[in-house]
């Protein structure tokens, strides 16, 4: 079969070729601190905690299962369906659902859960979401990372600048950096990992009901009109466009819909890309650059297995590196396969497969998931020890090395009202985040695990200033006394207000927390405020030693 070629662009695309265009919106973001229009619709933030040193995963350290709720924050009006962690593991991008036919992007600080920025959305559901980091060019040029999203007939690119601090509800709104319009529905998009390292060029591989399309977005560094610095601007018109002749031997282009594209993560095969379709096949393409003919894409082989034939593979995660890091496969096993992958399909089974020279071999199955109507996605832990995925039942499910479920209390017990659509696992923290889609705006949840300094520490004898009541306590009259708050409040009116605030709950609002957990959280907030007030009064009275909320002496 002849390689598929991408020719050098003409100044204007022919009329019959304008199925794909790039549109650039000038400008970067609204002034810092000015609430964006999107942020005004976000409910008040509900944040429980921050990432701490014990949550950091050291290089080569085994992943620790998350066992505590770190934070929960509001999502879109109908929840959220896609998530992506930035390459630096500092930001979390979320595709929120505003209505059945539209969605928006929000970026959160991974450490605190606070809103970092908002982005222009799509007029359809976002089907795929990813980040892209550039390397410094030979000329020393650098660029902020790109957030790339696909939905409907568009692919949007947003530049995400480095902001000093997350601004919460005052976070800026990022404007679209470039917009790729395609003739058809886009299911998946990925930047070429080796051809898109230079900030001046991004090569995108888009997949959908139109087949495969390669697009090139060229960028120039231009001086800002105000004279203060410079910014990257995408060029118009589109510099490269080609619709591939996708299809297996003996079939026409429109025989099956392309659902997912993923580039290999192995250092010696970054030009390899795996493509899944609606009939249960995985195809290997190679996308290369040749100075004489430009960028070429050619199909190498097709993988098929009797168990998967006729079943749509809507998502694929390549996990070869995780399995090697976790010593789950040997170099001999690696030499027998092109890659290893987690395969997600709508038949209630997650499969770990090896792609062996045209054969799709199922190595392990994870059962217990409900998946027939929604494209729920999961992931593998960075050390290859666990698989985690959502379910249409609203559950967050874990499996171990042997493919058997890991059950609570070893993992958090989550069951939300709508289908749990996506899960991400940070490579630099012991953190798992998930999102669900429902008409009742289900929250985003993040769970963290880990011990101080990466290992259990002996308990220290520390006298706590206050003792919170047990979760089972429901006596409204004694709650303040049991928690130690009553004695710290010097006014009957303040005590009555505190008791009312702690014990008031809006049962119409859905939450992953129980009533007792919310009560304890509110008590802890009051205790911290009162402790801080006590510290300030001690400081004004000339005391040399301050007490932290945990009772430890601070220098």
KAMOWO-V356438 format. One record per backbone hydrogen bond with DSSP energy under -1.0 kcal/mol. NH is the residue of the N-H (numbers start at 0). CO is the residue of the C=O. If there is no record, write none. Layout:
BEGIN
nh: (NH & NH)
co: (CO & CO)
END
This chain:
BEGIN
nh: (3 & 5 & 16 & 17 & 20 & 22 & 29 & 33 & 35 & 39 & 40 & 41 & 48 & 50 & 54 & 55 & 56 & 60 & 66 & 67 & 69 & 70 & 72 & 77 & 78 & 79 & 80 & 83 & 85 & 88 & 91 & 92 & 93 & 94 & 95 & 96 & 97 & 98 & 101 & 102 & 103 & 104 & 105 & 106 & 107 & 108 & 109 & 112 & 115 & 116 & 117 & 118 & 121 & 126 & 127 & 129 & 131 & 134 & 136 & 139 & 145 & 146 & 147 & 148 & 149 & 150 & 153 & 154 & 155 & 156 & 157 & 159 & 167 & 169 & 170 & 173 & 174 & 176 & 177 & 178 & 179 & 180 & 181 & 183 & 185 & 186 & 187 & 189 & 191 & 195 & 200 & 201 & 203 & 204 & 205 & 206 & 207 & 208 & 210 & 212 & 213 & 214 & 215 & 216 & 218 & 219 & 221 & 223 & 226 & 228 & 230 & 232 & 234 & 241 & 243 & 250 & 254 & 257 & 258 & 259 & 261 & 263 & 268 & 271 & 272 & 273 & 274 & 275 & 276 & 277 & 279 & 281 & 282 & 283 & 284 & 285 & 286 & 287 & 289 & 293 & 295 & 296 & 297 & 299 & 300 & 302 & 303 & 307 & 308 & 309 & 310 & 312 & 313 & 314 & 316 & 318 & 322 & 323 & 324 & 325 & 326 & 327 & 333 & 334 & 336 & 337 & 340 & 341 & 342 & 343 & 346 & 347 & 349 & 350 & 351 & 352 & 353 & 354 & 355 & 358 & 359 & 360 & 362 & 363 & 365 & 375 & 376 & 378 & 380 & 383 & 386 & 387 & 388 & 389 & 391 & 393 & 395 & 396 & 398 & 399 & 402 & 405 & 409 & 415 & 419 & 420 & 421 & 423 & 425 & 429 & 430 & 431 & 432 & 433 & 434 & 436 & 437 & 440 & 443 & 444 & 445 & 446 & 447 & 448 & 453 & 454 & 461 & 472 & 481 & 482 & 484 & 485 & 487 & 488 & 494 & 495 & 496 & 497 & 498 & 499 & 500 & 501 & 502 & 508 & 517 & 518 & 519 & 520 & 521 & 522 & 523 & 524 & 525 & 526 & 527 & 528 & 529 & 530 & 531 & 532 & 533 & 534 & 535 & 536 & 537 & 538 & 539 & 540 & 541 & 542 & 547 & 550 & 553)
co: (296 & 294 & 13 & 14 & 180 & 178 & 172 & 30 & 170 & 35 & 37 & 38 & 69 & 110 & 51 & 52 & 427 & 57 & 447 & 447 & 445 & 445 & 443 & 96 & 75 & 435 & 94 & 92 & 90 & 85 & 107 & 83 & 105 & 81 & 103 & 78 & 101 & 101 & 98 & 121 & 95 & 118 & 93 & 116 & 91 & 113 & 89 & 108 & 106 & 106 & 171 & 104 & 102 & 149 & 149 & 147 & 145 & 196 & 140 & 136 & 131 & 157 & 129 & 155 & 127 & 153 & 150 & 179 & 148 & 177 & 146 & 144 & 114 & 166 & 167 & 117 & 27 & 156 & 156 & 22 & 154 & 20 & 152 & 181 & 151 & 206 & 206 & 204 & 202 & 191 & 197 & 216 & 214 & 189 & 212 & 187 & 210 & 184 & 207 & 205 & 241 & 203 & 239 & 201 & 199 & 232 & 230 & 228 & 223 & 226 & 221 & 219 & 217 & 213 & 211 & 247 & 251 & 207 & 275 & 275 & 273 & 271 & 265 & 268 & 284 & 261 & 282 & 259 & 280 & 256 & 276 & 302 & 274 & 300 & 272 & 297 & 270 & 295 & 293 & 289 & 287 & 3 & 285 & 283 & 283 & 281 & 357 & 304 & 304 & 278 & 307 & 276 & 343 & 343 & 341 & 339 & 318 & 319 & 320 & 321 & 323 & 322 & 329 & 330 & 333 & 354 & 352 & 316 & 350 & 314 & 344 & 370 & 365 & 342 & 363 & 340 & 360 & 338 & 358 & 355 & 303 & 353 & 351 & 351 & 349 & 373 & 420 & 387 & 385 & 380 & 398 & 378 & 396 & 376 & 369 & 390 & 413 & 388 & 386 & 403 & 399 & 397 & 406 & 393 & 390 & 434 & 434 & 432 & 430 & 54 & 428 & 446 & 423 & 444 & 421 & 418 & 77 & 437 & 72 & 433 & 70 & 431 & 67 & 429 & 450 & 451 & 459 & 469 & 477 & 478 & 479 & 479 & 484 & 485 & 490 & 491 & 492 & 493 & 494 & 495 & 496 & 497 & 498 & 505 & 513 & 514 & 515 & 516 & 517 & 518 & 519 & 520 & 521 & 522 & 523 & 524 & 525 & 526 & 527 & 528 & 529 & 530 & 531 & 532 & 533 & 534 & 535 & 536 & 538 & 537 & 551 & 547 & 545)
END
